[in-house]
Amino acid sequence: MEKQILDALSQSNAGIALFDANERLIFANPAWNQLITGIAEDDLVFDETSLDNGGMLSVCLVRPHIHASELRPSIADVENHKRGTVLVADDSASNRMVARRMLQAEGFTVMEAGDGQSVLDILRRGIPVDVILMDVEMPDMDGLHTTRRIRHMDGPSSRIPIIAFSAHRTRDWNMIARQSGVNDFISKPIQRASLLRVIGENLLRNGAAGQKGDIPAPAPVARMKQTNRTFTSNQNELPASPVLDVKILEKLYHDAGIDGAATGIELFISETESRLVQIDDALSRYDFHAVRDEVHALKSTSDTFGLRQLADLCNAAHDLFDRDDIDEHHLIKLSRKVVQLAPTALTALNLYRRSRSWAMT
């Protein structure tokens, strides 16, 4: 019988995989392997079921694409006189600014929180929120801890759709986040089209569940897109990526608007100058935990504002913190290189902002 079941699963058009309690892959049908290796990861959804023995059954399908022209009327039907209220939780003011401009341009009301405790305080005061955009790496109380606290609240707040956004791009992290109560994911840097699509899908799903009186189930998890921007060069070299990626910046100006992008850049420069001082101070105290947090935050914001070389250098330094055998000498050297490179990158970004402003006058 077991052989017949496996034969049937092998012939399925859906990707099916089985993992044991240690998250090791013990079975995958041909469709799973074809989807994982042949389809862009943002085009896939995963529906995962925990098994009694601690293992997991994962089903992978191709995500159906909804064009904006099809999605917008549906959202309007759900939010007749308003698009909804989005709570943006991120410890980076520049990231919040970019997300706020994108959402306000589409008619959403936007609230902001700089940490997890502020999110909980807003919900406990009974302020109506339709969707929460939750950064994962926040100080004191991270996004996943905050999500778990929300899911244990009484009343409708516990059922608010929560969309996590993070620079994390691994399947294992997605599983942990979903178990924490996250409904959906957006990968940093945030793109307006994907942001509106994911918010729209969750508003519709939550609205439909509310009409039925049911608690909405978490949405299928979109596997985050992986990149090959891993920096493994010699310690004395810098990443080969450009200091400033103009294409990313032009996309930011398009998505957030001229004023929104320019203001976001100013905030980011101010934030980063303060962050560099904190990294330098933490290095002098050998406080590697503080260095890790600051470097991680700098990586995600650098990505948003097109500082590719700085983001890749931060990513390399951040990876060192996650290793079991930390080479402190290499870690300090790479972190100091981040502090040394950042001013050059910020100067390039500021020059671009000024030239962009002059071009519009």
LINPE-V684283 format. One record per residue. N is the residue number from 1. RES is the residue in three letters. OMEGA is omega as a letter, one per 30 degrees, with the letter a starting at -180 (999 if undefined). Layout:
n={N	N}
res={RES	RES}
omega={OMEGA	OMEGA}
This chain:
n={1	2	3	4	5	6	7	8	9	10	11	12	13	14	15	16	17	18	19	20	21	22	23	24	25	26	27	28	29	30	31	32	33	34	35	36	37	38	39	40	41	42	43	44	45	46	47	48	49	50	51	52	53	54	55	56	57	58	59	60	61	62	63	64	65	66	67	68	69	70	71	72	73	74	75	76	77	78	79	80	81	82	83	84	85	86	87	88	89	90	91	92	93	94	95	96	97	98	99	100	101	102	103	104	105	106	107	108	109	110	111	112	113	114	115	116	117	118	119	120	121	122	123	124	125	126	127	128	129	130	131	132	133	134	135	136	137	138	139	140	141	142	143	144	145	146	147	148	149	150	151	152	153	154	155	156	157	158	159	160	161	162	163	164	165	166	167	168	169	170	171	172	173	174	175	176	177	178	179	180	181	182	183	184	185	186	187	188	189	190	191	192	193	194	195	196	197	198	199	200	201	202	203	204	205	206	207	208	209	210	211	212	213	214	215	216	217	218	219	220	221	222	223	224	225	226	227	228	229	230	231	232	233	234	235	236	237	238	239	240	241	242	243	244	245	246	247	248	249	250	251	252	253	254	255	256	257	258	259	260	261	262	263	264	265	266	267	268	269	270	271	272	273	274	275	276	277	278	279	280	281	282	283	284	285	286	287	288	289	290	291	292	293	294	295	296	297	298	299	300	301	302	303	304	305	306	307	308	309	310	311	312	313	314	315	316	317	318	319	320	321	322	323	324	325	326	327	328	329	330	331	332	333	334	335	336	337	338	339	340	341	342	343	344	345	346	347	348	349	350	351	352	353	354	355	356	357	358	359	360	361}
res={MET	GLU	LYS	GLN	ILE	LEU	ASP	ALA	LEU	SER	GLN	SER	ASN	ALA	GLY	ILE	ALA	LEU	PHE	ASP	ALA	ASN	GLU	ARG	LEU	ILE	PHE	ALA	ASN	PRO	ALA	TRP	ASN	GLN	LEU	ILE	THR	GLY	ILE	ALA	GLU	ASP	ASP	LEU	VAL	PHE	ASP	GLU	THR	SER	LEU	ASP	ASN	GLY	GLY	MET	LEU	SER	VAL	CYS	LEU	VAL	ARG	PRO	HIS	ILE	HIS	ALA	SER	GLU	LEU	ARG	PRO	SER	ILE	ALA	ASP	VAL	GLU	ASN	HIS	LYS	ARG	GLY	THR	VAL	LEU	VAL	ALA	ASP	ASP	SER	ALA	SER	ASN	ARG	MET	VAL	ALA	ARG	ARG	MET	LEU	GLN	ALA	GLU	GLY	PHE	THR	VAL	MET	GLU	ALA	GLY	ASP	GLY	GLN	SER	VAL	LEU	ASP	ILE	LEU	ARG	ARG	GLY	ILE	PRO	VAL	ASP	VAL	ILE	LEU	MET	ASP	VAL	GLU	MET	PRO	ASP	MET	ASP	GLY	LEU	HIS	THR	THR	ARG	ARG	ILE	ARG	HIS	MET	ASP	GLY	PRO	SER	SER	ARG	ILE	PRO	ILE	ILE	ALA	PHE	SER	ALA	HIS	ARG	THR	ARG	ASP	TRP	ASN	MET	ILE	ALA	ARG	GLN	SER	GLY	VAL	ASN	ASP	PHE	ILE	SER	LYS	PRO	ILE	GLN	ARG	ALA	SER	LEU	LEU	ARG	VAL	ILE	GLY	GLU	ASN	LEU	LEU	ARG	ASN	GLY	ALA	ALA	GLY	GLN	LYS	GLY	ASP	ILE	PRO	ALA	PRO	ALA	PRO	VAL	ALA	ARG	MET	LYS	GLN	THR	ASN	ARG	THR	PHE	THR	SER	ASN	GLN	ASN	GLU	LEU	PRO	ALA	SER	PRO	VAL	LEU	ASP	VAL	LYS	ILE	LEU	GLU	LYS	LEU	TYR	HIS	ASP	ALA	GLY	ILE	ASP	GLY	ALA	ALA	THR	GLY	ILE	GLU	LEU	PHE	ILE	SER	GLU	THR	GLU	SER	ARG	LEU	VAL	GLN	ILE	ASP	ASP	ALA	LEU	SER	ARG	TYR	ASP	PHE	HIS	ALA	VAL	ARG	ASP	GLU	VAL	HIS	ALA	LEU	LYS	SER	THR	SER	ASP	THR	PHE	GLY	LEU	ARG	GLN	LEU	ALA	ASP	LEU	CYS	ASN	ALA	ALA	HIS	ASP	LEU	PHE	ASP	ARG	ASP	ASP	ILE	ASP	GLU	HIS	HIS	LEU	ILE	LYS	LEU	SER	ARG	LYS	VAL	VAL	GLN	LEU	ALA	PRO	THR	ALA	LEU	THR	ALA	LEU	ASN	LEU	TYR	ARG	ARG	SER	ARG	SER	TRP	ALA	MET	THR}
omega={a	l	l	l	a	l	l	l	a	a	a	l	l	l	a	l	l	l	l	a	l	l	l	a	l	l	l	l	a	a	l	a	l	a	a	a	a	a	l	a	l	a	a	l	a	l	a	a	l	a	a	a	l	l	a	l	a	l	a	l	l	a	l	a	l	l	a	a	l	a	a	l	a	l	a	l	a	a	a	a	l	a	a	l	a	l	a	a	a	l	l	l	a	l	l	l	a	l	a	a	l	a	a	l	l	l	l	l	a	l	a	l	a	l	a	a	l	l	a	l	l	a	a	l	l	l	a	l	a	a	l	l	a	l	a	a	l	a	l	l	a	a	a	l	l	l	l	l	l	a	l	l	l	l	a	a	a	a	l	l	l	a	a	l	a	l	l	a	a	a	a	l	l	a	l	a	a	l	l	l	l	l	a	a	l	a	l	f	a	l	a	a	a	l	a	l	a	l	l	l	a	l	a	a	a	l	l	l	l	l	l	a	a	l	a	l	l	a	l	a	l	a	a	a	l	l	l	a	l	a	a	a	l	a	a	a	l	l	a	a	a	l	a	l	a	a	l	a	l	l	l	l	l	a	a	a	a	a	a	l	a	l	l	l	l	l	a	l	l	l	a	l	l	a	l	l	a	l	a	l	a	l	a	l	a	l	a	l	l	l	a	a	a	a	l	l	l	l	a	l	l	l	a	a	l	l	a	a	l	l	a	l	l	l	l	l	a	l	l	a	a	l	l	a	a	l	a	a	l	a	l	a	a	l	l	l	l	a	a	a	a	a	l	l	l	l	l	a	a	l	l	l	a	a	l	l	l	a	a	a	999}
